[in-house]
Amino acid sequence: MVTDAEKELEQKRLAARQAMEGPEWTAKREREEKEKKISETGEQLKKSLAEIDQKKTAMELEWVKLDDQRKIVRAQLAPILEREKQAESAEASLELEEAKTVLTQDKQVIEKKRQVAQITRQEAEKEKWGYQEKLWQIERVIETNTVKYRALLDQEDEAKKQLNELHV
């Protein structure tokens, strides 16, 4: 912690420096200090831009990996959805056929077929849910990463603006 006496001594020292330097040397020193500060700030901004670029590249590669996974899951899900659709269709047509049938014996045969179609549909639905959950998880990660990526774009834009302002 800097004491009041230390602050006062520092102010007196700076005043002594200016008095001994004279206006020309003071202006030169201040100009050099300003240039040094601008250069350091520029280097920091360039370093920050390089780090942002690395993060963006990593996120882009992660997106490619996730998109490949998403395509695989969709490909695995497609035949299951088709099987479910066919079972639903068979179930519906058997229900209609059962409603039109008069004989009890025929109704029982149709009812058994309908139950088999229903079981097939239920099995397809259960299998589908697992794949859909995987797909939703992938989608959530992609969404989260997209938000983070766009935040990096904002940071990158701001750093570029600051860098341009330094050179103006």
C-alpha positions in Angstrom: 0.0 0.0 0.0 1.3 3.4 -1.0 1.3 6.0 1.7 0.5 9.7 1.3 4.1 10.6 1.9 5.2 8.2 -0.9 2.6 9.7 -3.2 3.8 13.2 -2.4 7.5 12.2 -2.9 6.6 10.7 -6.3 4.8 13.8 -7.4 7.8 16.0 -6.4 10.2 13.6 -8.3 8.1 13.9 -11.5 8.0 17.7 -11.1 11.8 17.7 -10.7 12.2 15.5 -13.8 10.1 17.9 -15.9 12.0 20.9 -14.6 15.3 19.4 -15.4 14.3 17.9 -18.7 12.8 21.0 -20.1 9.9 21.1 -22.5 11.6 19.5 -25.5 12.9 16.4 -23.6 9.6 16.1 -21.7 7.6 16.1 -25.0 10.1 13.5 -26.5 9.8 11.2 -23.4 6.0 11.4 -23.3 5.8 10.7 -27.1 8.1 7.6 -26.6 6.1 6.4 -23.7 2.9 6.8 -25.7 4.3 4.9 -28.6 5.5 2.2 -26.3 2.1 1.9 -24.8 0.4 1.8 -28.2 2.9 -0.9 -29.3 2.3 -3.0 -26.2 -1.5 -2.7 -26.6 -1.2 -3.7 -30.3 0.8 -6.7 -29.4 -1.8 -7.7 -26.7 -4.6 -7.3 -29.2 -2.7 -9.4 -31.9 -2.1 -12.1 -29.3 -5.8 -12.0 -28.3 -6.8 -12.3 -32.0 -4.5 -15.3 -32.4 -6.1 -17.0 -29.4 -9.6 -16.3 -30.7 -8.6 -17.8 -34.0 -7.4 -20.9 -32.4 -10.6 -21.3 -30.3 -12.7 -20.7 -33.5 -10.7 -23.4 -35.4 -11.2 -25.9 -32.5 -15.0 -25.1 -32.4 -15.2 -25.5 -36.2 -13.5 -28.9 -36.0 -15.8 -29.9 -33.1 -18.8 -28.9 -35.3 -17.6 -31.1 -38.1 -17.3 -34.1 -35.7 -20.7 -33.4 -34.2 -22.3 -33.0 -37.6 -20.8 -36.4 -38.7 -22.2 -38.0 -35.5 -25.6 -36.4 -36.2 -25.6 -37.8 -39.8 -24.8 -41.3 -38.4 -27.6 -41.1 -35.9 -30.1 -39.9 -38.5 -29.0 -42.8 -40.8 -29.6 -45.2 -38.0 -32.9 -43.7 -37.1 -34.3 -43.7 -40.6 -35.1 -47.4 -40.9 -36.6 -47.4 -37.4 -38.9 -44.6 -38.3 -39.9 -46.4 -41.5 -40.6 -49.6 -39.5 -42.7 -47.6 -37.0 -44.6 -46.0 -39.9 -45.3 -49.3 -41.5 -46.5 -50.9 -38.2 -48.8 -47.9 -37.6 -50.2 -48.2 -41.1 -50.7 -52.0 -40.6 -52.3 -51.5 -37.2 -54.7 -48.8 -38.6 -55.8 -51.0 -41.6 -56.3 -54.0 -39.3 -58.5 -51.9 -37.0 -60.6 -50.9 -40.0 -60.8 -54.5 -41.2 -61.7 -55.7 -37.7 -64.5 -53.1 -37.5 -65.9 -54.3 -40.9 -65.7 -58.0 -39.9 -68.8 -59.7 -38.6 -67.6 -63.2 -37.6 -66.1 -63.5 -34.2 -63.5 -66.1 -35.4 -62.3 -63.7 -38.1 -62.2 -60.8 -35.6 -60.0 -62.8 -33.3 -57.5 -63.5 -36.1 -57.4 -59.9 -37.1 -57.1 -58.8 -33.5 -54.0 -61.1 -33.1 -52.5 -59.6 -36.2 -53.2 -56.1 -34.9 -51.6 -56.9 -31.6 -48.5 -58.1 -33.4 -48.4 -54.8 -35.4 -48.9 -52.9 -32.2 -46.0 -54.7 -30.5 -43.8 -54.0 -33.5 -44.7 -50.4 -33.4 -44.0 -50.1 -29.7 -40.6 -51.8 -30.1 -39.8 -49.4 -32.9 -40.9 -46.4 -30.8 -38.7 -47.5 -27.9 -35.7 -48.0 -30.2 -36.5 -44.6 -31.8 -36.5 -42.8 -28.5 -32.9 -43.8 -27.7 -31.7 -42.5 -31.1 -33.8 -39.3 -30.8 -32.3 -38.6 -27.4 -28.8 -39.0 -28.9 -29.8 -36.7 -31.7 -31.2 -34.1 -29.3 -28.0 -34.2 -27.2 -25.9 -33.6 -30.3 -28.2 -30.7 -31.3 -27.9 -29.1 -27.9 -24.1 -29.2 -28.0 -24.1 -27.7 -31.5 -26.5 -25.0 -30.3 -24.3 -24.2 -27.2 -21.2 -24.2 -29.3 -22.8 -21.9 -31.9 -23.6 -19.4 -29.2 -20.0 -19.5 -27.9 -18.7 -19.2 -31.5 -20.7 -16.1 -32.1 -19.4 -14.6 -28.8 -15.9 -15.2 -30.1 -16.8 -13.4 -33.3 -18.0 -10.5 -31.3 -14.7 -10.5 -29.3 -12.7 -10.8 -32.5 -14.6 -7.8 -34.1 -14.0 -5.7 -31.0 -10.3 -6.5 -30.9 -9.9 -5.7 -34.6 -11.7 -2.3 -34.1 -9.4 -1.5 -31.2 -6.3 -2.5 -33.3 -7.5 -0.3 -36.2 -8.0 2.6 -33.8 -4.4 2.3 -32.5 -3.1 2.8 -36.0 -5.3 5.7 -36.9 
